[in-house]
Amino acid sequence: MQKNRSLLVELWDFLKVRKAWWLAPIIIMLILVGALIIFGQNSSVSPFVYALF
């Protein structure tokens, strides 16, 4: 196993080996919410993010 594998590659391998595909929607939603939080802070995209809620 390589030492410098990214977190996403490790997660993908875990999902393939363990057949834990039910985790995929949860992980995708966590990534989307994280991106929404990042883009919602002090950017030109923030008025559009606030309009969603």
C-alpha positions as a Python dict, from the first residue, in 0.01 Angstrom:
ca = {
    (1, 'M'): (0, 0, 0),
    (2, 'Q'): (128, 346, -83),
    (3, 'K'): (199, 593, 193),
    (4, 'N'): (74, 904, 13),
    (5, 'R'): (-274, 799, -90),
    (6, 'S'): (-539, 1063, -71),
    (7, 'L'): (-837, 1041, 158),
    (8, 'L'): (-1078, 1010, -133),
    (9, 'V'): (-887, 717, -282),
    (10, 'E'): (-885, 542, 55),
    (11, 'L'): (-1257, 606, 95),
    (12, 'W'): (-1331, 475, -255),
    (13, 'D'): (-1131, 157, -184),
    (14, 'F'): (-1319, 110, 143),
    (15, 'L'): (-1654, 142, -33),
    (16, 'K'): (-1552, -107, -303),
    (17, 'V'): (-1411, -369, -68),
    (18, 'R'): (-1675, -351, 204),
    (19, 'K'): (-1966, -303, -40),
    (20, 'A'): (-2085, -12, 172),
    (21, 'W'): (-2257, 176, -109),
    (22, 'W'): (-2519, 311, 132),
    (23, 'L'): (-2247, 544, 264),
    (24, 'A'): (-2200, 714, -75),
    (25, 'P'): (-2504, 950, -53),
    (26, 'I'): (-2407, 1052, 300),
    (27, 'I'): (-2051, 1132, 194),
    (28, 'I'): (-2166, 1320, -116),
    (29, 'M'): (-2404, 1533, 92),
    (30, 'L'): (-2129, 1609, 346),
    (31, 'I'): (-1900, 1723, 64),
    (32, 'L'): (-2175, 1940, -87),
    (33, 'V'): (-2258, 2101, 249),
    (34, 'G'): (-1889, 2166, 309),
    (35, 'A'): (-1858, 2330, -32),
    (36, 'L'): (-2168, 2537, 40),
    (37, 'I'): (-2016, 2659, 367),
    (38, 'I'): (-1687, 2747, 198),
    (39, 'F'): (-1854, 2933, -88),
    (40, 'G'): (-2095, 3105, 150),
    (41, 'Q'): (-1814, 3289, 327),
    (42, 'N'): (-1714, 3627, 191),
    (43, 'S'): (-1751, 3561, -178),
    (44, 'S'): (-1959, 3686, -465),
    (45, 'V'): (-2153, 3360, -455),
    (46, 'S'): (-2286, 3420, -104),
    (47, 'P'): (-2606, 3608, -205),
    (48, 'F'): (-2705, 3308, -416),
    (49, 'V'): (-2628, 3066, -134),
    (50, 'Y'): (-2841, 3264, 111),
    (51, 'A'): (-3126, 3268, -140),
    (52, 'L'): (-3143, 2888, -117),
    (53, 'F'): (-3243, 2906, 248),
}
